[in-house]
Amino acid sequence: MTTPATLHRVPRHPHAWLAWLLLSQLAVALMWWRLGWTWGLPALVLSHLAFVVPVFMPRARLYAPVLDRLPVDERAVWLTIDDGPSGDTAAILAALDRHRARATFFLVGERAQAHPGLVGEILRRGHGIGNHSQTHPAGRFWALGPRAMAGQVGQAQQALARLAGASPRWFRSVVGHTNPFVAAPLRAHGLARVAWTARGYDAVDGDPVRVLQRIGRDLAPGAIVLLHEGAAHGRSVEIVEATLCLLEERGYATLEPPA
């Protein structure tokens, strides 16, 4: 697949949100002065929520551009697999081969360093890799400060570049969370953020039937499908295989990883 340059959107103004924040608080102060606390206090709360809620919304664009669908008309999807490499990687690669499918693996830096052979095998079989942070701090990624965020993105980028021989161009936030400090390291490393269109919550739900029902509801041309490997329930390989069967049944091909 050839990816138009407009799809790979590296943040151009990482601190633009600051201007919006300052303007919003100026407006709140003016409202409080003119109309009193009965209007000013609700406006203050809402103005803060407007900057907090997008952190937890994977498709929100307040802090960084995001790609959540590919502009194609044919029945094809971009298959993405998060959280590897893991003990599931080899079996998932075999399943992809059987179905003649392509995927992008969003890898965790320290896991890639522990399994360099798997990174090479992913690439040898024609799949792509993306940056999914250095240590995958799922419970606190949303709250990382600028130095910690830069470390998570930059360390993973350096590790994956060494192992792959080329720097990844795509980044997926941990748990989809994106706080105000994500954009600066993405810009520094030429990374564009990727969300998803269809997900089955397979990282926590090991029931393939329920997972496929959720994914199936959102399948459409150009959908970005989110799957995981190495989940604690131990059924990631089975779920990937079932998803590949679902795609075939519905006549969907998998797109080549974007360049």
C-alpha positions in Angstrom: 0.0 0.0 0.0 1.2 3.5 -0.8 0.5 5.9 2.0 -0.1 9.5 1.0 2.1 11.9 2.9 -0.9 13.6 4.4 -1.7 10.4 6.4 1.7 10.4 8.2 1.0 13.5 10.3 3.9 14.4 12.7 2.8 17.0 15.2 3.8 20.4 13.9 3.0 22.5 16.9 3.5 20.4 20.1 2.6 23.2 22.5 -0.4 24.6 20.7 -2.7 23.3 23.5 -1.1 25.9 25.8 -2.6 28.8 23.9 -6.0 27.2 24.0 -5.6 26.6 27.8 -4.6 30.2 28.4 -7.4 31.6 26.3 -10.0 29.3 28.0 -8.9 30.4 31.5 -9.0 34.1 30.4 -12.5 33.5 29.2 -13.4 31.9 32.5 -11.9 34.7 34.5 -13.9 37.2 32.5 -17.1 35.3 33.0 -16.5 35.1 36.7 -15.9 38.8 36.9 -18.9 39.8 34.9 -21.4 37.2 35.9 -20.3 35.9 39.3 -19.3 32.5 40.7 -22.7 30.9 39.7 -21.6 31.1 36.1 -17.8 31.2 36.6 -17.5 28.0 38.7 -19.3 25.7 36.2 -17.3 27.4 33.4 -14.1 26.7 35.3 -14.9 23.0 35.8 -16.0 22.5 32.2 -12.9 24.3 30.9 -10.7 21.9 32.8 -12.7 18.9 31.7 -12.1 20.0 28.1 -8.4 19.4 28.6 -8.6 16.3 30.7 -11.1 14.2 28.9 -9.2 14.1 25.6 -6.3 12.4 27.3 -8.4 9.2 27.7 -10.0 9.4 24.2 -7.8 7.5 21.7 -9.1 9.4 18.7 -9.0 12.9 20.2 -6.8 15.3 18.4 -6.3 18.1 20.9 -2.7 17.1 21.8 -1.5 15.4 18.6 -2.9 14.4 15.2 -4.0 10.8 15.0 -4.8 8.4 12.2 -7.8 6.1 12.9 -8.9 5.0 9.5 -7.3 4.7 6.0 -9.0 6.5 3.1 -9.6 3.4 0.9 -12.8 2.2 -0.8 -11.9 -1.5 -1.3 -12.7 -4.1 1.3 -9.3 -4.0 3.1 -8.1 -3.2 6.6 -4.9 -2.3 8.3 -4.2 -5.1 10.9 -2.2 -3.9 13.9 -1.0 -6.1 16.8 0.2 -4.5 20.1 2.4 -5.4 23.0 5.0 -7.7 21.6 7.3 -9.3 21.0 6.1 -12.2 23.2 5.9 -15.9 23.4 2.9 -15.6 20.9 4.8 -13.8 18.2 6.1 -16.9 16.3 2.6 -18.5 16.3 1.0 -15.3 15.1 3.5 -14.9 12.3 2.7 -18.5 11.2 -1.0 -17.7 11.3 -0.4 -14.6 9.2 1.5 -16.7 6.7 -1.3 -19.2 6.4 -3.8 -16.5 5.7 -1.4 -14.5 3.4 -2.1 -11.5 5.6 0.1 -8.5 6.5 0.2 -6.7 9.9 2.0 -4.0 11.7 3.4 -5.0 15.1 3.5 -2.1 17.6 6.4 -3.3 19.8 7.5 -2.4 23.3 11.1 -1.4 23.4 12.4 -3.5 26.3 10.5 -6.6 25.0 12.1 -6.1 21.6 15.5 -5.8 23.2 14.9 -9.1 25.0 13.8 -10.9 21.8 15.8 -9.4 18.9 15.3 -12.5 16.8 11.6 -12.0 16.8 11.9 -8.4 15.6 14.0 -9.7 12.7 11.5 -12.4 11.9 8.6 -9.9 11.8 10.5 -7.8 9.3 11.8 -10.8 7.3 8.2 -12.0 6.7 7.2 -8.6 5.3 5.4 -7.0 8.3 5.9 -3.6 9.7 6.8 -2.4 13.2 5.7 0.6 15.2 6.7 2.2 18.5 4.6 1.3 21.5 6.7 2.9 24.3 9.8 1.5 26.0 8.2 -0.2 29.1 4.4 -0.1 28.4 3.5 1.7 31.7 -0.3 1.0 31.2 -1.4 2.3 34.6 0.4 5.7 34.4 1.2 6.5 30.8 -1.6 9.1 30.8 0.1 10.9 33.7 3.7 10.9 32.6 5.5 14.3 32.6 7.6 15.6 29.7 10.9 14.0 30.7 9.3 10.5 31.4 7.3 10.7 28.2 10.3 11.7 26.1 12.1 8.7 27.6 9.3 6.2 26.8 9.1 7.3 23.2 12.8 8.0 22.5 14.2 4.9 24.2 11.9 2.7 22.3 12.6 4.5 19.0 16.3 4.0 19.5 16.0 0.4 20.5 13.7 -0.5 17.5 15.9 1.5 15.1 19.0 -0.5 16.1 17.2 -3.8 15.9 15.3 -3.1 12.6 18.0 -1.1 10.8 15.4 1.7 10.3 13.4 4.0 12.6 9.7 3.3 13.0 7.4 5.9 11.6 4.2 5.1 13.6 3.5 5.4 17.3 0.6 4.0 19.3 0.0 5.4 22.7 -0.2 3.0 25.6 -3.9 2.1 26.2 -4.6 4.9 23.7 -4.0 7.6 26.2 -2.4 10.8 24.9 -1.5 13.6 27.3 -0.1 17.1 26.6 3.5 15.8 26.6 3.2 13.2 23.8 3.5 15.5 20.8 7.0 16.9 21.5 8.8 13.5 21.4 6.7 12.4 18.4 7.9 15.5 16.5 11.5 15.0 17.6 11.5 11.4 16.2 9.3 12.0 13.1 6.5 9.7 14.5 2.8 9.9 13.6 0.2 8.6 16.1 -2.1 5.7 15.2 -5.4 4.8 16.9 -7.9 2.3 15.7 -11.3 1.8 14.1 -12.2 -1.7 15.3 -11.2 -3.4 18.6 -12.4 -6.4 20.5 -10.8 -5.7 23.9 -8.8 -8.9 23.4 -6.1 -7.7 25.8 -8.5 -8.4 28.7 -11.3 -10.6 27.3 -10.1 -14.1 26.2 -13.5 -15.1 24.7 -13.0 -15.2 20.9 -16.7 -15.0 20.2 -17.2 -11.8 22.2 -14.0 -10.3 20.7 -15.0 -11.1 17.2 -18.5 -9.7 17.7 -17.0 -6.4 18.8 -14.5 -6.2 15.9 -17.1 -7.3 13.4 -19.4 -4.4 14.3 -16.8 -1.9 13.2 -15.3 -3.5 10.2 -15.4 -1.2 7.1 -13.1 -0.4 4.2 -10.0 1.2 5.6 -10.6 0.2 9.2 -7.6 -0.1 11.5 -8.0 -3.3 13.5 -6.5 -3.5 16.9 -5.3 -6.8 18.3 -2.8 -7.8 21.0 -0.3 -10.5 21.7 0.9 -12.0 25.0 -2.3 -11.3 26.9 -2.6 -12.8 30.4 -5.6 -15.0 29.4 -3.3 -17.0 27.0 -5.6 -17.0 24.0 -4.1 -14.2 21.9 -3.0 -16.6 19.1 -6.4 -18.1 18.9 -8.0 -14.7 18.7 -5.7 -13.5 16.0 -6.4 -16.7 14.0 -10.2 -16.2 14.5 -9.9 -12.6 13.4 -8.1 -13.6 10.2 -10.9 -16.1 9.5 -13.5 -13.4 10.1 -11.8 -11.1 7.6 -11.7 -13.8 5.0 -15.3 -14.7 5.5 -16.3 -11.0 5.0 -14.0 -10.6 2.0 -11.5 -8.3 3.6 -7.9 -8.2 2.6 -5.1 -6.9 4.8 -3.3 -3.8 3.5 0.5 -3.7 3.3 1.9 -1.9 6.4 2.1 1.9 5.6 5.6 2.9 4.7 
